[in-house]
Amino acid sequence: MSDKRTPLEESAVEFLRYLGVERSSSKNTLDSYGLDIRRYVGFLASQGVEDPGDIDANLVVSFMGHLASQGLSQRSAARIASSVRSFHAFLLREGISDTLPTGRLESPRFPQRLPRVLSLEQVESLLEAPDSPDARGSRDRAMLETLYATGMRISELTGLDVPHLDLAEREVRVYGKGGKERLVPLGSQAAASLERYLSWGRPKLAKSGSEKAVFLNRLGTRLTRQGCWKIILGHAQKAGLAGLMTPHTLRHSFATHLLENGADLRSIQELLGHASISTTQIYTHVSREKLREIYLKAHPRAG
């Protein structure tokens, strides 16, 4: 955006400021909204629109058609449509616009994808992959063990500070989306890996006693989400699992394995930090697939 903003550009800046200050949105959420809204404002500018009050339903529909013509995936288009709706709801609520031109805007429908899940044997192979006897090997094993033991997101893992861990009680305090806090139990193997890393590996990586982050990079500062994902992919490749991994694969595997071993959906919802049980219910579909697979293999007249 130029130094001298149009009223539309100024409104976009106000909207992002609102998300950051009043809604306490995470950096990832703000980055995502920022990209979507800049794309939308850029399109409107190309149509000669500089004021929010000049946006009508036809322009909104034209924008979505423009995205479709660029070959955008349905999932990405749905996310952008949601951002545009939120932007216009903000404009109406703040009195910047007196209309809501998103009434005709429908989210693209797409089939729900089942999450990719590792088998227990594959998880074991991944956890065994960090075989280096140095501090980084100790860190990587603790990272992987913690991800599978708790089901936390990679961003939550890299956000952990040392005071968040209670290894005596085998618990970890996790700060999720929107700063929501939850306590998650730690299994014995994850706790042992963390204890070894904290007592031996982390001191070798640390450059400053003031650094609170649990997982450190080679510079002795907090490991980034991107850095953590790169490390995980490296070990997945070593274990022959590179093509199966996404940033949430261990999280999905954690939830699915709990469900298959008798955990109830509400408990899994709490452990994952899902705001709604409907988000957690996707794992019931995964388990149904597993049951079907077992049935087809075991029943003498299934084939």
C-alpha positions as CSV (number, residue, x, y, z in Angstrom):
1,M,0.0,0.0,0.0
2,S,1.2,3.5,-0.8
3,D,2.2,6.1,1.8
4,K,-1.0,8.0,1.2
5,R,-3.7,5.4,1.8
6,T,-7.1,5.4,0.3
7,P,-10.1,5.1,2.7
8,L,-10.3,1.4,1.7
9,E,-6.7,0.8,2.5
10,E,-7.0,2.6,5.8
11,S,-10.0,0.5,6.7
12,A,-8.0,-2.7,5.9
13,V,-5.2,-1.4,8.3
14,E,-7.8,-0.7,11.0
15,F,-9.3,-4.2,10.5
16,L,-5.9,-5.9,11.0
17,R,-5.2,-3.7,14.0
18,Y,-8.5,-4.7,15.5
19,L,-7.6,-8.4,15.1
20,G,-4.3,-8.0,16.7
21,V,-5.3,-5.7,19.6
22,E,-8.9,-6.5,20.5
23,R,-9.1,-10.1,19.3
24,S,-5.5,-11.0,20.4
25,S,-5.1,-13.0,17.2
26,S,-1.8,-14.9,16.8
27,K,0.9,-13.8,14.4
28,N,0.0,-16.7,12.0
29,T,-3.6,-15.6,11.9
30,L,-2.7,-12.0,11.3
31,D,-0.3,-13.0,8.5
32,S,-3.1,-15.1,6.9
33,Y,-5.7,-12.3,7.2
34,G,-3.2,-9.8,6.0
35,L,-2.5,-11.7,2.8
36,D,-6.1,-12.3,2.0
37,I,-7.3,-8.7,2.7
38,R,-4.4,-7.2,0.7
39,R,-5.3,-9.4,-2.2
40,Y,-9.0,-8.3,-1.9
41,V,-8.1,-4.6,-1.6
42,G,-5.7,-4.9,-4.6
43,F,-8.5,-6.4,-6.7
44,L,-10.9,-3.6,-5.7
45,A,-8.3,-1.0,-6.5
46,S,-7.9,-2.5,-10.0
47,Q,-11.7,-1.9,-10.4
48,G,-11.3,1.7,-9.4
49,V,-12.8,1.2,-5.9
50,E,-11.2,3.4,-3.2
51,D,-14.0,3.7,-0.6
52,P,-15.5,0.8,1.4
53,G,-19.0,2.3,0.8
54,D,-18.6,1.7,-2.9
55,I,-18.3,-2.1,-2.6
56,D,-21.4,-4.0,-3.7
57,A,-22.3,-7.7,-3.9
58,N,-21.4,-7.9,-7.6
59,L,-17.8,-6.8,-6.8
60,V,-17.5,-9.4,-4.1
61,V,-18.7,-12.1,-6.5
62,S,-16.4,-10.8,-9.2
63,F,-13.4,-11.1,-6.8
64,M,-14.2,-14.7,-6.0
65,G,-14.5,-15.4,-9.8
66,H,-11.1,-13.7,-10.3
67,L,-9.6,-16.1,-7.7
68,A,-11.2,-19.1,-9.5
69,S,-9.7,-17.9,-12.8
70,Q,-6.2,-18.0,-11.2
71,G,-6.6,-21.7,-10.4
72,L,-6.8,-21.2,-6.7
73,S,-7.7,-24.3,-4.7
74,Q,-11.2,-24.6,-3.2
75,R,-9.6,-24.7,0.3
76,S,-7.7,-21.5,-0.3
77,A,-10.8,-19.8,-1.8
78,A,-12.9,-20.8,1.2
79,R,-10.3,-19.3,3.6
80,I,-10.2,-16.0,1.6
81,A,-14.0,-15.9,1.5
82,S,-14.1,-16.2,5.3
83,S,-11.5,-13.3,5.6
84,V,-13.6,-11.1,3.3
85,R,-16.8,-11.8,5.3
86,S,-15.0,-10.9,8.6
87,F,-13.7,-7.7,7.0
88,H,-17.1,-6.6,5.9
89,A,-18.7,-7.5,9.2
90,F,-16.0,-5.3,10.8
91,L,-16.8,-2.4,8.4
92,L,-20.5,-2.6,9.2
93,R,-20.0,-2.9,13.0
94,E,-17.7,0.1,13.0
95,G,-20.0,2.2,10.9
96,I,-17.4,2.5,8.1
97,S,-20.0,1.0,5.7
98,D,-23.7,0.8,6.0
99,T,-24.2,-2.4,3.9
100,L,-23.0,-6.0,4.0
101,P,-22.2,-7.0,0.4
102,T,-21.2,-10.6,1.3
103,G,-24.7,-11.9,1.5
104,R,-24.4,-13.8,-1.8
105,L,-20.9,-15.0,-1.0
106,E,-20.9,-18.8,-0.5
107,S,-17.9,-20.7,0.7
108,P,-16.7,-23.2,-1.9
109,R,-17.7,-26.8,-0.9
110,F,-15.0,-29.4,-0.9
111,P,-14.8,-32.9,0.4
112,Q,-13.5,-33.3,3.9
113,R,-10.0,-34.8,3.9
114,L,-9.2,-37.4,6.4
115,P,-6.0,-36.6,8.3
116,R,-3.0,-38.6,7.5
117,V,-2.1,-40.9,10.4
118,L,1.0,-43.0,11.1
119,S,0.8,-46.6,12.4
120,L,2.3,-47.3,15.8
121,E,5.3,-49.0,14.0
122,Q,5.9,-45.9,11.9
123,V,5.7,-43.6,14.9
124,E,8.3,-45.8,16.6
125,S,10.6,-45.6,13.6
126,L,10.3,-41.8,13.6
127,L,11.0,-41.5,17.3
128,E,14.1,-43.7,16.9
129,A,15.4,-41.7,14.0
130,P,17.4,-39.0,16.0
131,D,20.3,-41.3,16.8
132,S,23.0,-38.7,17.1
133,P,24.7,-38.8,20.5
134,D,25.1,-35.0,20.7
135,A,23.0,-32.2,22.1
136,R,21.0,-31.8,18.9
137,G,20.1,-35.5,18.8
138,S,18.9,-35.2,22.4
139,R,16.8,-32.2,21.5
140,D,15.3,-33.8,18.5
141,R,14.3,-37.0,20.3
142,A,12.7,-34.9,23.1
143,M,10.8,-32.8,20.5
144,L,9.4,-35.8,18.6
145,E,8.5,-37.7,21.9
146,T,6.8,-34.5,23.2
147,L,4.8,-34.0,20.0
148,Y,3.5,-37.6,20.0
149,A,2.9,-37.7,23.7
150,T,0.9,-34.5,23.9
151,G,-0.6,-34.0,20.4
152,M,0.4,-30.3,20.6
153,R,0.9,-28.2,17.4
154,I,4.4,-27.4,16.2
155,S,3.8,-23.7,17.0
156,E,2.8,-24.7,20.6
157,L,5.9,-26.9,20.9
158,T,8.3,-24.1,19.9
159,G,6.4,-21.7,22.2
160,L,7.1,-23.8,25.3
161,D,9.2,-22.2,28.0
162,V,11.0,-24.2,30.7
163,P,8.6,-23.1,33.5
164,H,5.7,-24.6,31.4
165,L,7.1,-28.1,32.1
166,D,6.5,-30.0,35.4
167,L,8.4,-33.2,34.9
168,A,7.8,-34.3,38.5
169,E,4.1,-34.3,37.9
170,R,4.6,-35.3,34.2
171,E,2.5,-32.4,32.9
172,V,3.0,-29.6,30.4
173,R,1.2,-26.3,30.2
174,V,0.3,-25.6,26.6
175,Y,-0.7,-22.2,25.2
176,G,-2.8,-22.7,22.1
177,K,-4.7,-20.6,19.6
178,G,-5.9,-17.2,21.1
179,G,-3.7,-17.7,24.1
180,K,-5.9,-20.5,25.5
181,E,-4.2,-22.5,28.1
182,R,-4.5,-26.2,28.8
183,L,-2.7,-28.8,30.9
184,V,-1.6,-32.0,29.1
185,P,-0.1,-35.1,30.7
186,L,3.3,-36.4,29.6
187,G,4.0,-40.1,29.1
188,S,7.0,-41.6,30.9
189,Q,9.1,-41.9,27.8
190,A,8.5,-38.3,26.7
191,A,9.3,-37.1,30.3
192,A,12.5,-39.1,30.3
193,S,13.6,-37.7,27.0
194,L,12.8,-34.1,28.1
195,E,14.7,-34.7,31.4
196,R,17.8,-35.9,29.6
197,Y,17.6,-33.0,27.1
198,L,17.1,-30.3,29.8
199,S,19.8,-31.6,32.1
200,W,22.4,-32.4,29.4
201,G,21.5,-31.3,25.8
202,R,20.0,-27.9,26.4
203,P,22.9,-26.6,28.5
204,K,25.2,-27.4,25.6
205,L,23.0,-25.4,23.2
206,A,22.2,-22.5,25.5
207,K,24.3,-19.3,25.1
208,S,22.4,-17.2,27.6
209,G,20.9,-18.0,31.0
210,S,18.0,-15.7,30.3
211,E,16.6,-17.7,27.4
212,K,13.4,-19.4,28.6
213,A,12.6,-21.4,25.5
214,V,12.7,-25.2,26.0
215,F,13.8,-26.0,22.4
216,L,16.9,-24.1,21.2
217,N,18.5,-23.8,17.8
218,R,22.3,-23.8,17.2
219,L,22.5,-20.1,18.1
220,G,21.1,-20.8,21.5
221,T,17.8,-19.0,20.9
222,R,14.2,-20.2,20.5
223,L,13.8,-22.7,17.7
224,T,11.3,-21.4,15.1
225,R,8.3,-23.3,13.8
226,Q,10.0,-23.5,10.3
227,G,13.2,-24.7,11.9
228,C,11.4,-27.4,13.9
229,W,9.5,-28.6,10.8
230,K,12.7,-28.8,8.8
231,I,14.2,-31.0,11.6
232,I,11.1,-33.3,11.7
233,L,11.2,-33.7,7.9
234,G,14.9,-34.7,8.1
235,H,14.1,-37.4,10.6
236,A,11.0,-38.5,8.7
237,Q,13.2,-39.0,5.6
238,K,15.6,-41.0,7.6
239,A,12.8,-43.2,8.8
240,G,11.4,-43.6,5.3
241,L,8.3,-41.5,6.1
242,A,8.9,-38.2,4.3
243,G,6.0,-38.6,1.9
244,L,3.6,-39.3,4.8
245,M,4.4,-36.2,6.9
246,T,2.6,-32.9,7.3
247,P,3.1,-30.5,10.3
248,H,0.1,-32.1,12.0
249,T,0.8,-35.8,11.3
250,L,2.0,-36.6,14.8
251,R,-0.9,-34.6,16.3
252,H,-3.4,-36.6,14.1
253,S,-1.6,-39.9,15.1
254,F,-1.8,-39.0,18.8
255,A,-5.6,-38.4,18.6
256,T,-6.3,-41.4,16.4
257,H,-4.3,-43.8,18.5
258,L,-6.0,-42.6,21.7
259,L,-9.4,-43.1,20.1
260,E,-8.6,-46.6,18.9
261,N,-7.5,-47.5,22.4
262,G,-10.6,-46.5,24.1
263,A,-10.3,-42.8,24.9
264,D,-13.5,-40.8,24.6
265,L,-13.9,-37.9,22.2
266,R,-14.5,-35.2,24.8
267,S,-11.2,-36.1,26.5
268,I,-9.4,-36.0,23.2
269,Q,-11.0,-32.6,22.5
270,E,-9.6,-31.3,25.8
271,L,-6.1,-32.7,25.1
272,L,-6.0,-31.2,21.6
273,G,-7.4,-27.8,22.7
274,H,-10.2,-27.9,20.2
275,A,-12.9,-25.2,20.9
276,S,-15.6,-27.4,19.4
277,I,-16.2,-31.1,19.5
278,S,-17.1,-31.0,15.8
279,T,-13.5,-30.4,15.0
280,T,-12.4,-33.5,17.0
281,Q,-15.1,-35.7,15.3
282,I,-13.0,-36.1,12.2
283,Y,-11.0,-38.7,14.1
284,T,-14.1,-40.9,14.3
285,H,-14.0,-41.1,10.5
286,V,-10.4,-42.2,10.7
287,S,-11.2,-44.9,13.1
288,R,-14.1,-46.1,11.0
289,E,-11.7,-46.6,8.1
290,K,-9.5,-48.6,10.5
291,L,-12.5,-50.7,11.6
292,R,-13.4,-51.3,7.9
293,E,-9.9,-52.4,7.1
294,I,-9.9,-54.8,10.1
295,Y,-13.3,-56.2,9.1
296,L,-12.3,-56.8,5.5
297,K,-9.2,-58.7,6.6
298,A,-10.8,-60.7,9.4
299,H,-14.3,-61.6,8.3
300,P,-14.4,-64.8,6.2
301,R,-17.2,-63.5,3.9
302,A,-16.2,-59.9,3.7
303,G,-14.4,-60.1,0.3
